[in-house]
């Protein structure tokens, strides 16, 4: 049976001049189509039994340590009210852990903060609201989109965890010393399949992207392919425009540009995730699987600087969490008698958070806007060990 999402893609492809659409357009539809997309259609499944899990799926420690960093940023910024803006809140687990910790350990701050969630998916909003219902009776917790937030109205911290990796990416390939782009077309040999074609670049920005990184990518071996996330430029510009003063904290898996676009990484980083297994068939399980690509943190940092943002810190998640007290939590487990299975599960979760081959190698970037010299000189604890 032909799915509704396939029919949507089929119509889009047939309406295009090339009878093919850039992969970024395909990815936008399969992830964010309002009715049938993976994220927008209610199909996203986060957690140990789902398609993928995030740091907050491992228990409350990640959110609690992140809350400690947010408290410190609040103290440095010293403004009232202090707004915490979470962009893409999943099922609401991380928000719940942050707010629970603030309520238990920083009650004065908890009572004053405003917590805003920016979320596209109606299905996820419903889950978030159910999970955070107890907090909405005590403090200001609201759901919004960027269009409803006035320019330069946010004072506080805008943060995201594993958001940018799900932005649609353009896939480019080197062919005969030319940079070209991978498009998605209908397979002429099948009524329900797609095929890839290689065409000229859909946007000049793709060439400019590598010029800005001073990478002679057309000198790379024939067949080298990778991804370009142009959407993060618009996203960061939008966030910056809404921020009056404060911080943008971005946590995600990625690399500096030199590692991301190294000639040896010749097939890029794009992966499909379905029921906790990753694979490279991007054209199956339409609307039922996640598609993600690593984040180029060099370009994200430089983009912020062109917008006037200060780069305040760049580190890896393992170092970030250890600086905020993850090691102390491990020591505490060893000295406080508890149920053995509970201790083992939590210890395993803490080790996963700092695993240098897993979640621990995620990057954490802190950018700031309209900060005083004194505020700029205050190094937040989580960034005590930069990379």
C-alpha positions in Angstrom: 0.0 0.0 0.0 1.4 3.4 -1.0 1.8 5.7 2.0 0.4 9.2 2.2 4.0 10.5 2.7 5.1 8.8 -0.5 2.3 10.5 -2.4 3.3 13.9 -1.0 6.9 13.3 -2.1 5.8 12.0 -5.4 3.8 15.1 -6.1 6.7 17.4 -5.0 9.1 15.6 -7.3 6.8 15.6 -10.3 6.2 19.4 -9.8 9.9 20.2 -9.8 11.8 21.3 -12.9 14.4 18.6 -12.6 11.9 15.9 -11.7 14.0 15.6 -8.6 14.3 17.5 -5.3 17.4 18.2 -3.2 17.9 15.7 -0.4 17.3 18.5 2.1 13.8 19.0 0.8 13.2 15.3 1.0 14.5 15.2 4.6 12.3 18.2 5.5 9.2 16.3 4.4 9.9 12.9 5.9 10.7 14.5 9.3 8.4 17.5 9.5 5.4 17.0 7.2 2.6 18.4 9.4 0.5 15.2 9.3 2.9 12.3 8.5 6.4 13.5 9.3 8.5 11.6 11.9 8.6 14.5 14.3 5.4 16.3 13.5 3.1 13.3 13.0 3.5 11.7 16.5 5.7 8.9 15.4 8.9 9.9 17.2 9.8 7.4 19.8 12.5 8.5 22.3 13.9 6.3 25.0 15.5 2.9 25.6 12.7 1.1 23.8 12.4 3.7 21.0 14.3 4.6 17.9 17.0 6.4 19.8 17.7 7.7 23.3 19.1 11.0 24.5 21.1 11.8 27.7 17.9 12.6 29.6 16.7 9.0 28.8 19.4 7.7 31.2 17.9 9.2 34.3 17.7 12.6 36.0 21.5 13.2 36.4 22.0 14.9 33.1 19.2 17.4 33.7 20.3 18.1 37.2 23.8 18.8 36.2 22.6 21.0 33.4 20.4 22.8 35.9 23.4 23.6 38.0 25.1 25.2 35.0 21.9 27.2 34.3 21.8 28.4 37.9 25.4 29.7 37.5 24.5 31.5 34.3 21.6 33.1 36.1 23.9 34.3 38.9 26.4 35.7 36.3 23.7 37.5 34.3 21.9 38.7 37.4 18.6 39.6 35.8 14.9 39.3 36.8 13.0 37.6 35.3 15.4 34.9 34.0 14.0 33.0 31.1 15.0 29.4 30.3 14.1 28.6 26.7 14.3 25.0 25.7 14.1 24.4 21.9 12.9 21.0 20.9 12.0 19.4 24.3 11.3 15.8 23.2 8.9 14.1 25.6 9.6 16.7 28.3 11.9 14.5 30.4 14.8 17.0 30.4 12.5 19.9 31.3 11.0 17.8 34.1 14.5 17.0 35.5 15.7 20.6 35.4 12.5 22.0 37.0 12.4 19.3 39.7 16.0 19.9 40.6 15.5 23.7 40.8 12.5 23.2 42.9 14.4 21.0 45.4 17.7 22.7 45.5 17.3 26.3 44.3 13.7 27.2 45.3 14.2 31.0 45.2 15.4 30.8 41.6 12.7 28.2 40.7 9.9 30.6 41.8 11.3 33.4 39.7 12.1 31.7 36.4 10.0 31.6 33.3 10.4 28.3 31.4 9.5 28.5 27.7 9.4 25.5 25.3 9.7 26.0 21.6 8.2 23.0 19.9 6.7 22.3 16.5 5.1 18.9 17.1 1.5 18.9 18.5 2.0 15.3 19.6 5.1 16.1 21.6 3.6 19.3 23.0 0.8 17.2 24.5 3.3 14.8 26.1 5.3 17.6 27.4 2.3 19.3 28.9 1.2 16.1 30.7 4.7 15.6 32.1 5.0 19.2 33.3 1.5 19.7 34.6 2.5 19.9 38.2 5.0 22.7 37.5 2.5 24.9 35.6 0.5 25.4 38.7 3.5 26.9 40.5 5.6 28.8 37.9 5.3 30.2 34.5 5.8 27.3 32.0 4.6 28.1 28.5 4.7 26.7 25.0 5.4 29.0 22.0 6.9 29.3 18.6 9.5 31.8 17.5 7.0 34.0 15.7 5.2 34.7 18.9 8.3 35.9 20.7 9.1 39.6 20.3 12.6 40.6 19.1 15.1 41.1 21.9 12.7 40.1 24.6 14.5 37.1 26.1 16.9 37.6 29.1 18.3 34.3 30.2 19.4 31.1 28.5 18.3 29.5 25.3 19.4 25.8 25.1 18.9 22.8 22.9 20.0 19.2 23.3 20.3 17.1 20.2 18.3 19.5 18.0 20.5 20.7 15.2 21.4 17.2 14.2 17.8 16.7 13.0 17.8 19.8 10.7 17.5 18.9 7.0 20.9 18.7 5.3 22.0 19.1 1.7 24.1 16.2 0.5 27.0 17.1 -1.8 29.4 15.0 -3.8 32.7 15.6 -5.6 32.5 14.5 -9.2 35.2 15.2 -11.7 36.7 18.0 -9.5 33.3 19.7 -9.3 31.0 20.0 -6.3 27.6 18.7 -7.1 24.5 17.8 -5.1 22.5 14.7 -4.5 18.8 14.9 -5.5 15.9 12.5 -4.9 13.9 11.3 -7.9 11.3 8.6 -8.5 12.7 5.3 -9.5 11.6 4.6 -13.1 11.7 0.8 -12.3 9.3 0.9 -9.4 6.1 2.7 -8.5 6.9 3.0 -4.8 10.7 3.7 -4.7 13.1 6.5 -5.0 16.5 6.9 -6.6 19.3 9.4 -6.3 20.6 11.6 -9.1 23.5 14.0 -9.1 22.9 17.5 -10.4 24.3 21.0 -10.1 24.1 22.7 -6.7 20.7 24.0 -5.8 22.1 27.0 -3.9 25.3 29.1 -4.2 25.5 29.0 -0.4 26.8 25.5 -0.7 29.9 26.7 -2.5 30.3 29.6 -0.1 30.1 27.3 2.9 33.3 25.5 2.0 35.0 28.7 0.9 34.4 30.2 4.3 36.0 27.2 5.8 38.9 27.5 3.4 38.5 23.9 2.3 39.4 23.0 -1.3 36.8 20.3 -1.3 36.9 20.0 -5.1 40.4 18.7 -4.8 39.1 15.7 -2.7 38.9 12.3 -4.3 36.1 11.7 -6.8 33.0 10.3 -5.1 33.7 12.0 -1.8 30.3 13.0 -0.3 29.2 14.8 2.8 26.4 17.1 4.2 25.9 20.8 4.7 23.4 22.1 7.3 22.3 25.5 5.9 19.3 25.6 8.1 21.3 26.2 11.3 22.3 29.6 10.0 18.7 30.7 9.9 18.0 29.1 13.3 20.9 30.8 15.0 20.0 34.2 13.4 16.4 33.7 14.7 17.5 32.8 18.2 20.0 35.8 18.3 17.3 38.2 17.2 15.0 37.1 20.1 17.7 37.3 22.7 18.2 40.7 24.5 21.0 39.5 26.8 22.2 36.1 27.9 23.3 32.8 26.6 22.8 30.2 23.8 23.8 26.7 25.0 24.0 24.0 22.3 24.6 20.4 23.0 24.8 17.9 20.1 27.0 15.3 18.4 29.4 16.7 15.9 32.9 17.7 15.0 35.0 20.7 14.3 35.1 21.3 10.5 38.6 19.9 10.1 37.4 16.5 11.4 33.9 16.7 9.8 35.2 17.3 6.3 38.4 15.3 6.5 38.9 13.4 3.2 38.9 10.1 5.0 35.3 10.7 6.1 34.3 10.1 2.5 30.6 9.1 3.1 29.6 11.9 5.5 27.8 11.4 8.8 24.1 11.0 7.8 22.4 8.1 9.5 18.9 6.7 9.7 17.7 5.4 13.1 14.9 2.9 13.4 14.1 0.9 16.6 17.6 1.6 18.1 19.4 0.5 15.0 21.2 2.8 12.7 21.6 2.2 8.9 22.1 4.1 5.7 18.9 3.5 3.7 17.2 6.9 3.9 14.3 5.9 1.7 12.5 3.3 3.8 10.2 3.5 6.8 8.9 6.9 5.5 7.8 9.0 8.5 8.7 6.1 10.8 12.5 6.6 11.2 14.8 9.4 12.2 17.4 10.9 10.0 20.3 12.8 11.5 23.7 14.2 10.6 26.5 15.5 12.8 26.8 19.2 13.5 29.8 21.3 12.2 30.6 23.2 15.4 33.3 25.3 13.7 30.7 26.9 11.3 28.1 27.2 14.1 30.6 29.1 16.2 31.7 31.4 13.4 28.1 32.0 12.3 27.4 33.2 15.9 30.5 35.5 15.8 29.3 37.1 12.5 26.0 37.9 14.3 27.8 39.5 17.2 27.7 36.6 19.6 30.6 35.9 21.8 32.0 32.4 22.0 32.3 31.8 25.7 33.2 28.1 25.7 33.5 24.9 23.7 34.0 21.6 25.4 32.9 18.0 25.2 29.9 16.6 27.2 32.0 14.3 29.4 34.3 17.2 30.5 31.3 19.5 30.9 29.4 17.1 33.2 32.5 16.1 35.2 33.2 19.8 35.9 29.7 20.2 37.1 29.9 17.3 39.6 29.3 14.0 37.7 32.4 12.5 39.4 31.2 13.5 42.8 27.9 11.6 42.1 29.9 8.5 41.2 31.9 8.7 44.5 28.6 9.2 46.4 27.3 6.0 45.0 30.3 4.1 46.3 30.0 5.5 49.8 26.2 5.5 50.3 24.6 2.1 50.9 21.7 1.6 48.5 19.9 -1.2 46.7 22.6 -3.0 44.7 20.7 -3.0 41.4 19.7 0.6 41.7 23.4 1.5 42.3 24.5 -0.5 39.3 21.9 1.0 37.0 22.7 4.5 38.0 26.5 4.0 37.8 26.1 2.6 34.3 24.0 5.6 33.3 26.6 8.0 34.7 29.4 6.2 32.9 27.4 6.4 29.6 27.1 10.2 30.0 30.8 10.6 30.1 31.8 7.7 27.7 34.4 9.2 25.4 33.2 6.9 22.6 29.5 7.8 23.1 27.6 10.6 24.8 30.7 11.9 26.4 32.1 13.1 23.1 29.2 15.3 22.3 30.1 18.9 21.9 28.8 21.7 24.2 29.0 25.3 22.8 28.2 28.4 24.9 27.6 31.7 23.1 26.7 35.0 24.7 25.0 38.3 23.8 25.1 41.8 25.3 27.3 40.8 28.3 29.4 43.2 30.4 33.2 42.8 30.6 32.8 41.3 34.1 30.3 38.8 32.8 32.5 37.9 29.9 35.4 37.2 32.3 33.3 34.8 34.4 34.1 31.3 33.0 31.1 29.0 33.7 32.0 25.9 35.6 31.0 23.5 32.8 33.6 25.1 30.5 36.5 24.9 32.9 38.2 22.3 30.5 37.8 23.7 27.0 38.9 21.8 23.9 
